[in-house]
Amino acid sequence: ASWFQWAMRNNLLTSWPVFLDAVHIRFGPTAYEDVEGDLSKLS
């Protein structure tokens, strides 16, 4: 919630696509995570 409030106060979320990109960058997988590799290890 604090991330969202900070982004709104600083006028960083100007549209829905910008918001979606920001959420993905903030909460999505990092460049170091191998999501497909993790999925292949599930049994």
LOFI-939362 format. One record per atom (N, C-alpha, C, CB): residue number from 0; residue in three letters; chain; atom name; y, z, x. Coordinates in Angstrom, 2 decimals. Glycine has a CB too. Layout:
<rec num="NUM" residuo="ala" cadena="A" atomo="CA" py="Y" pz="Z" px="X"/>
...
END
This chain:
<rec num="0" residuo="ala" cadena="A" atomo="N" py="-1.19" pz="0.00" px="0.81"/>
<rec num="0" residuo="ala" cadena="A" atomo="CA" py="0.00" pz="0.00" px="0.00"/>
<rec num="0" residuo="ala" cadena="A" atomo="C" py="1.26" pz="0.00" px="0.86"/>
<rec num="0" residuo="ala" cadena="A" atomo="CB" py="-0.01" pz="1.19" px="-0.93"/>
<rec num="1" residuo="ser" cadena="A" atomo="N" py="1.22" pz="0.70" px="1.98"/>
<rec num="1" residuo="ser" cadena="A" atomo="CA" py="2.42" pz="0.75" px="2.83"/>
<rec num="1" residuo="ser" cadena="A" atomo="C" py="2.71" pz="-0.62" px="3.45"/>
<rec num="1" residuo="ser" cadena="A" atomo="CB" py="2.26" pz="1.81" px="3.94"/>
<rec num="2" residuo="trp" cadena="A" atomo="N" py="1.66" pz="-1.38" px="3.77"/>
<rec num="2" residuo="trp" cadena="A" atomo="CA" py="1.86" pz="-2.72" px="4.32"/>
<rec num="2" residuo="trp" cadena="A" atomo="C" py="2.59" pz="-3.60" px="3.30"/>
<rec num="2" residuo="trp" cadena="A" atomo="CB" py="0.51" pz="-3.35" px="4.72"/>
<rec num="3" residuo="phe" cadena="A" atomo="N" py="2.15" pz="-3.54" px="2.05"/>
<rec num="3" residuo="phe" cadena="A" atomo="CA" py="2.76" pz="-4.34" px="0.99"/>
<rec num="3" residuo="phe" cadena="A" atomo="C" py="4.22" pz="-3.94" px="0.78"/>
<rec num="3" residuo="phe" cadena="A" atomo="CB" py="1.97" pz="-4.19" px="-0.32"/>
<rec num="4" residuo="gln" cadena="A" atomo="N" py="4.48" pz="-2.65" px="0.72"/>
<rec num="4" residuo="gln" cadena="A" atomo="CA" py="5.85" pz="-2.17" px="0.53"/>
<rec num="4" residuo="gln" cadena="A" atomo="C" py="6.75" pz="-2.61" px="1.68"/>
<rec num="4" residuo="gln" cadena="A" atomo="CB" py="5.87" pz="-0.64" px="0.40"/>
<rec num="5" residuo="trp" cadena="A" atomo="N" py="6.25" pz="-2.52" px="2.91"/>
<rec num="5" residuo="trp" cadena="A" atomo="CA" py="7.02" pz="-2.96" px="4.08"/>
<rec num="5" residuo="trp" cadena="A" atomo="C" py="7.33" pz="-4.45" px="3.98"/>
<rec num="5" residuo="trp" cadena="A" atomo="CB" py="6.24" pz="-2.66" px="5.39"/>
<rec num="6" residuo="ala" cadena="A" atomo="N" py="6.33" pz="-5.26" px="3.63"/>
<rec num="6" residuo="ala" cadena="A" atomo="CA" py="6.53" pz="-6.71" px="3.53"/>
<rec num="6" residuo="ala" cadena="A" atomo="C" py="7.53" pz="-7.05" px="2.42"/>
<rec num="6" residuo="ala" cadena="A" atomo="CB" py="5.19" pz="-7.41" px="3.26"/>
<rec num="7" residuo="met" cadena="A" atomo="N" py="7.47" pz="-6.35" px="1.31"/>
<rec num="7" residuo="met" cadena="A" atomo="CA" py="8.42" pz="-6.60" px="0.22"/>
<rec num="7" residuo="met" cadena="A" atomo="C" py="9.84" pz="-6.20" px="0.63"/>
<rec num="7" residuo="met" cadena="A" atomo="CB" py="7.99" pz="-5.82" px="-1.04"/>
<rec num="8" residuo="arg" cadena="A" atomo="N" py="10.00" pz="-5.05" px="1.28"/>
<rec num="8" residuo="arg" cadena="A" atomo="CA" py="11.33" pz="-4.60" px="1.71"/>
<rec num="8" residuo="arg" cadena="A" atomo="C" py="11.96" pz="-5.58" px="2.68"/>
<rec num="8" residuo="arg" cadena="A" atomo="CB" py="11.23" pz="-3.22" px="2.37"/>
<rec num="9" residuo="asn" cadena="A" atomo="N" py="11.14" pz="-6.23" px="3.50"/>
<rec num="9" residuo="asn" cadena="A" atomo="CA" py="11.64" pz="-7.16" px="4.51"/>
<rec num="9" residuo="asn" cadena="A" atomo="C" py="11.63" pz="-8.61" px="4.04"/>
<rec num="9" residuo="asn" cadena="A" atomo="CB" py="10.83" pz="-7.03" px="5.76"/>
<rec num="10" residuo="asn" cadena="A" atomo="N" py="11.43" pz="-8.81" px="2.74"/>
<rec num="10" residuo="asn" cadena="A" atomo="CA" py="11.44" pz="-10.15" px="2.13"/>
<rec num="10" residuo="asn" cadena="A" atomo="C" py="10.49" pz="-11.13" px="2.82"/>
<rec num="10" residuo="asn" cadena="A" atomo="CB" py="12.85" pz="-10.72" px="2.16"/>
<rec num="11" residuo="leu" cadena="A" atomo="N" py="9.31" pz="-10.65" px="3.16"/>
<rec num="11" residuo="leu" cadena="A" atomo="CA" py="8.33" pz="-11.51" px="3.84"/>
<rec num="11" residuo="leu" cadena="A" atomo="C" py="7.38" pz="-12.20" px="2.86"/>
<rec num="11" residuo="leu" cadena="A" atomo="CB" py="7.54" pz="-10.69" px="4.82"/>
<rec num="12" residuo="leu" cadena="A" atomo="N" py="7.34" pz="-11.72" px="1.63"/>
<rec num="12" residuo="leu" cadena="A" atomo="CA" py="6.43" pz="-12.29" px="0.64"/>
<rec num="12" residuo="leu" cadena="A" atomo="C" py="7.24" pz="-13.10" px="-0.36"/>
<rec num="12" residuo="leu" cadena="A" atomo="CB" py="5.60" pz="-11.18" px="-0.09"/>
<rec num="13" residuo="thr" cadena="A" atomo="N" py="7.52" pz="-14.34" px="0.00"/>
<rec num="13" residuo="thr" cadena="A" atomo="CA" py="8.43" pz="-15.17" px="-0.78"/>
<rec num="13" residuo="thr" cadena="A" atomo="C" py="7.74" pz="-15.99" px="-1.87"/>
<rec num="13" residuo="thr" cadena="A" atomo="CB" py="9.15" pz="-16.10" px="0.13"/>
<rec num="14" residuo="ser" cadena="A" atomo="N" py="6.42" pz="-16.11" px="-1.80"/>
<rec num="14" residuo="ser" cadena="A" atomo="CA" py="5.69" pz="-16.87" px="-2.82"/>
<rec num="14" residuo="ser" cadena="A" atomo="C" py="4.23" pz="-16.42" px="-2.82"/>
<rec num="14" residuo="ser" cadena="A" atomo="CB" py="5.79" pz="-18.41" px="-2.55"/>
<rec num="15" residuo="trp" cadena="A" atomo="N" py="3.49" pz="-16.86" px="-3.82"/>
<rec num="15" residuo="trp" cadena="A" atomo="CA" py="2.08" pz="-16.51" px="-3.91"/>
<rec num="15" residuo="trp" cadena="A" atomo="C" py="1.30" pz="-17.04" px="-2.70"/>
<rec num="15" residuo="trp" cadena="A" atomo="CB" py="1.48" pz="-17.06" px="-5.21"/>
<rec num="16" residuo="pro" cadena="A" atomo="N" py="1.46" pz="-18.31" px="-2.29"/>
<rec num="16" residuo="pro" cadena="A" atomo="CA" py="0.73" pz="-18.78" px="-1.11"/>
<rec num="16" residuo="pro" cadena="A" atomo="C" py="1.07" pz="-17.98" px="0.15"/>
<rec num="16" residuo="pro" cadena="A" atomo="CB" py="1.03" pz="-20.26" px="-0.88"/>
<rec num="17" residuo="val" cadena="A" atomo="N" py="2.33" pz="-17.62" px="0.32"/>
<rec num="17" residuo="val" cadena="A" atomo="CA" py="2.73" pz="-16.81" px="1.47"/>
<rec num="17" residuo="val" cadena="A" atomo="C" py="2.04" pz="-15.45" px="1.41"/>
<rec num="17" residuo="val" cadena="A" atomo="CB" py="4.28" pz="-16.64" px="1.52"/>
<rec num="18" residuo="phe" cadena="A" atomo="N" py="1.98" pz="-14.86" px="0.21"/>
<rec num="18" residuo="phe" cadena="A" atomo="CA" py="1.31" pz="-13.57" px="0.03"/>
<rec num="18" residuo="phe" cadena="A" atomo="C" py="-0.17" pz="-13.69" px="0.38"/>
<rec num="18" residuo="phe" cadena="A" atomo="CB" py="1.48" pz="-13.07" px="-1.41"/>
<rec num="19" residuo="leu" cadena="A" atomo="N" py="-0.83" pz="-14.73" px="-0.11"/>
<rec num="19" residuo="leu" cadena="A" atomo="CA" py="-2.26" pz="-14.90" px="0.17"/>
<rec num="19" residuo="leu" cadena="A" atomo="C" py="-2.52" pz="-15.06" px="1.66"/>
<rec num="19" residuo="leu" cadena="A" atomo="CB" py="-2.80" pz="-16.12" px="-0.57"/>
<rec num="20" residuo="asp" cadena="A" atomo="N" py="-1.69" pz="-15.85" px="2.33"/>
<rec num="20" residuo="asp" cadena="A" atomo="CA" py="-1.83" pz="-16.00" px="3.78"/>
<rec num="20" residuo="asp" cadena="A" atomo="C" py="-1.64" pz="-14.67" px="4.50"/>
<rec num="20" residuo="asp" cadena="A" atomo="CB" py="-0.83" pz="-17.03" px="4.32"/>
<rec num="21" residuo="ala" cadena="A" atomo="N" py="-0.65" pz="-13.91" px="4.07"/>
<rec num="21" residuo="ala" cadena="A" atomo="CA" py="-0.36" pz="-12.62" px="4.71"/>
<rec num="21" residuo="ala" cadena="A" atomo="C" py="-1.53" pz="-11.65" px="4.51"/>
<rec num="21" residuo="ala" cadena="A" atomo="CB" py="0.93" pz="-12.01" px="4.14"/>
<rec num="22" residuo="val" cadena="A" atomo="N" py="-2.11" pz="-11.64" px="3.32"/>
<rec num="22" residuo="val" cadena="A" atomo="CA" py="-3.25" pz="-10.76" px="3.05"/>
<rec num="22" residuo="val" cadena="A" atomo="C" py="-4.44" pz="-11.17" px="3.93"/>
<rec num="22" residuo="val" cadena="A" atomo="CB" py="-3.65" pz="-10.80" px="1.56"/>
<rec num="23" residuo="his" cadena="A" atomo="N" py="-4.67" pz="-12.46" px="4.03"/>
<rec num="23" residuo="his" cadena="A" atomo="CA" py="-5.79" pz="-12.93" px="4.86"/>
<rec num="23" residuo="his" cadena="A" atomo="C" py="-5.58" pz="-12.56" px="6.32"/>
<rec num="23" residuo="his" cadena="A" atomo="CB" py="-5.95" pz="-14.46" px="4.71"/>
<rec num="24" residuo="ile" cadena="A" atomo="N" py="-4.37" pz="-12.74" px="6.81"/>
<rec num="24" residuo="ile" cadena="A" atomo="CA" py="-4.07" pz="-12.40" px="8.21"/>
<rec num="24" residuo="ile" cadena="A" atomo="C" py="-4.22" pz="-10.90" px="8.43"/>
<rec num="24" residuo="ile" cadena="A" atomo="CB" py="-2.65" pz="-12.86" px="8.59"/>
<rec num="25" residuo="arg" cadena="A" atomo="N" py="-3.73" pz="-10.10" px="7.50"/>
<rec num="25" residuo="arg" cadena="A" atomo="CA" py="-3.73" pz="-8.64" px="7.67"/>
<rec num="25" residuo="arg" cadena="A" atomo="C" py="-5.11" pz="-8.04" px="7.49"/>
<rec num="25" residuo="arg" cadena="A" atomo="CB" py="-2.77" pz="-8.00" px="6.68"/>
<rec num="26" residuo="phe" cadena="A" atomo="N" py="-5.87" pz="-8.51" px="6.50"/>
<rec num="26" residuo="phe" cadena="A" atomo="CA" py="-7.13" pz="-7.86" px="6.13"/>
<rec num="26" residuo="phe" cadena="A" atomo="C" py="-8.37" pz="-8.72" px="6.34"/>
<rec num="26" residuo="phe" cadena="A" atomo="CB" py="-7.06" pz="-7.43" px="4.72"/>
<rec num="27" residuo="gly" cadena="A" atomo="N" py="-8.20" pz="-9.99" px="6.70"/>
<rec num="27" residuo="gly" cadena="A" atomo="CA" py="-9.34" pz="-10.86" px="6.90"/>
<rec num="27" residuo="gly" cadena="A" atomo="C" py="-10.03" pz="-10.59" px="8.22"/>
<rec num="27" residuo="gly" cadena="A" atomo="CB" py="-8.90" pz="-12.31" px="6.83"/>
<rec num="28" residuo="pro" cadena="A" atomo="N" py="-11.06" pz="-11.34" px="8.52"/>
<rec num="28" residuo="pro" cadena="A" atomo="CA" py="-11.78" pz="-11.13" px="9.78"/>
<rec num="28" residuo="pro" cadena="A" atomo="C" py="-10.89" pz="-11.47" px="10.98"/>
<rec num="28" residuo="pro" cadena="A" atomo="CB" py="-13.05" pz="-11.98" px="9.82"/>
<rec num="29" residuo="thr" cadena="A" atomo="N" py="-11.14" pz="-10.80" px="12.07"/>
<rec num="29" residuo="thr" cadena="A" atomo="CA" py="-10.38" pz="-11.07" px="13.29"/>
<rec num="29" residuo="thr" cadena="A" atomo="C" py="-10.99" pz="-12.24" px="14.03"/>
<rec num="29" residuo="thr" cadena="A" atomo="CB" py="-10.33" pz="-9.82" px="14.19"/>
<rec num="30" residuo="ala" cadena="A" atomo="N" py="-10.32" pz="-12.71" px="15.04"/>
<rec num="30" residuo="ala" cadena="A" atomo="CA" py="-10.84" pz="-13.81" px="15.86"/>
<rec num="30" residuo="ala" cadena="A" atomo="C" py="-12.09" pz="-13.38" px="16.62"/>
<rec num="30" residuo="ala" cadena="A" atomo="CB" py="-9.76" pz="-14.31" px="16.84"/>
<rec num="31" residuo="tyr" cadena="A" atomo="N" py="-12.30" pz="-12.08" px="16.73"/>
<rec num="31" residuo="tyr" cadena="A" atomo="CA" py="-13.44" pz="-11.56" px="17.50"/>
<rec num="31" residuo="tyr" cadena="A" atomo="C" py="-14.67" pz="-11.33" px="16.64"/>
<rec num="31" residuo="tyr" cadena="A" atomo="CB" py="-13.05" pz="-10.27" px="18.17"/>
<rec num="32" residuo="glu" cadena="A" atomo="N" py="-14.53" pz="-11.40" px="15.33"/>
<rec num="32" residuo="glu" cadena="A" atomo="CA" py="-15.67" pz="-11.18" px="14.45"/>
<rec num="32" residuo="glu" cadena="A" atomo="C" py="-16.41" pz="-12.49" px="14.21"/>
<rec num="32" residuo="glu" cadena="A" atomo="CB" py="-15.21" pz="-10.57" px="13.12"/>
<rec num="33" residuo="asp" cadena="A" atomo="N" py="-17.72" pz="-12.43" px="14.23"/>
<rec num="33" residuo="asp" cadena="A" atomo="CA" py="-18.56" pz="-13.59" px="13.94"/>
<rec num="33" residuo="asp" cadena="A" atomo="C" py="-19.23" pz="-13.34" px="12.59"/>
<rec num="33" residuo="asp" cadena="A" atomo="CB" py="-19.62" pz="-13.83" px="15.07"/>
<rec num="34" residuo="val" cadena="A" atomo="N" py="-18.55" pz="-13.72" px="11.53"/>
<rec num="34" residuo="val" cadena="A" atomo="CA" py="-19.04" pz="-13.45" px="10.18"/>
<rec num="34" residuo="val" cadena="A" atomo="C" py="-20.36" pz="-14.16" px="9.93"/>
<rec num="34" residuo="val" cadena="A" atomo="CB" py="-18.01" pz="-13.87" px="9.13"/>
<rec num="35" residuo="glu" cadena="A" atomo="N" py="-20.47" pz="-15.40" px="10.35"/>
<rec num="35" residuo="glu" cadena="A" atomo="CA" py="-21.71" pz="-16.15" px="10.14"/>
<rec num="35" residuo="glu" cadena="A" atomo="C" py="-22.84" pz="-15.53" px="10.94"/>
<rec num="35" residuo="glu" cadena="A" atomo="CB" py="-21.52" pz="-17.61" px="10.54"/>
<rec num="36" residuo="gly" cadena="A" atomo="N" py="-22.56" pz="-15.07" px="12.14"/>
<rec num="36" residuo="gly" cadena="A" atomo="CA" py="-23.59" pz="-14.40" px="12.94"/>
<rec num="36" residuo="gly" cadena="A" atomo="C" py="-24.05" pz="-13.12" px="12.29"/>
<rec num="36" residuo="gly" cadena="A" atomo="CB" py="-23.07" pz="-14.11" px="14.33"/>
<rec num="37" residuo="asp" cadena="A" atomo="N" py="-23.12" pz="-12.37" px="11.72"/>
<rec num="37" residuo="asp" cadena="A" atomo="CA" py="-23.48" pz="-11.14" px="11.02"/>
<rec num="37" residuo="asp" cadena="A" atomo="C" py="-24.35" pz="-11.44" px="9.80"/>
<rec num="37" residuo="asp" cadena="A" atomo="CB" py="-22.21" pz="-10.38" px="10.58"/>
<rec num="38" residuo="leu" cadena="A" atomo="N" py="-24.03" pz="-12.51" px="9.08"/>
<rec num="38" residuo="leu" cadena="A" atomo="CA" py="-24.83" pz="-12.88" px="7.91"/>
<rec num="38" residuo="leu" cadena="A" atomo="C" py="-26.25" pz="-13.26" px="8.30"/>
<rec num="38" residuo="leu" cadena="A" atomo="CB" py="-24.17" pz="-14.04" px="7.16"/>
<rec num="39" residuo="ser" cadena="A" atomo="N" py="-26.41" pz="-13.91" px="9.44"/>
<rec num="39" residuo="ser" cadena="A" atomo="CA" py="-27.75" pz="-14.34" px="9.85"/>
<rec num="39" residuo="ser" cadena="A" atomo="C" py="-28.63" pz="-13.16" px="10.25"/>
<rec num="39" residuo="ser" cadena="A" atomo="CB" py="-27.65" pz="-15.31" px="11.02"/>
<rec num="40" residuo="lys" cadena="A" atomo="N" py="-28.04" pz="-12.01" px="10.52"/>
<rec num="40" residuo="lys" cadena="A" atomo="CA" py="-28.80" pz="-10.82" px="10.92"/>
<rec num="40" residuo="lys" cadena="A" atomo="C" py="-29.28" pz="-10.00" px="9.73"/>
<rec num="40" residuo="lys" cadena="A" atomo="CB" py="-27.95" pz="-9.95" px="11.83"/>
<rec num="41" residuo="leu" cadena="A" atomo="N" py="-28.79" pz="-10.33" px="8.52"/>
<rec num="41" residuo="leu" cadena="A" atomo="CA" py="-29.23" pz="-9.60" px="7.34"/>
<rec num="41" residuo="leu" cadena="A" atomo="C" py="-30.69" pz="-9.90" px="7.05"/>
<rec num="41" residuo="leu" cadena="A" atomo="CB" py="-28.37" pz="-9.95" px="6.12"/>
<rec num="42" residuo="ser" cadena="A" atomo="N" py="-31.39" pz="-8.88" px="6.59"/>
<rec num="42" residuo="ser" cadena="A" atomo="CA" py="-32.81" pz="-9.11" px="6.26"/>
<rec num="42" residuo="ser" cadena="A" atomo="C" py="-33.07" pz="-8.81" px="4.81"/>
<rec num="42" residuo="ser" cadena="A" atomo="CB" py="-33.72" pz="-8.25" px="7.14"/>
END
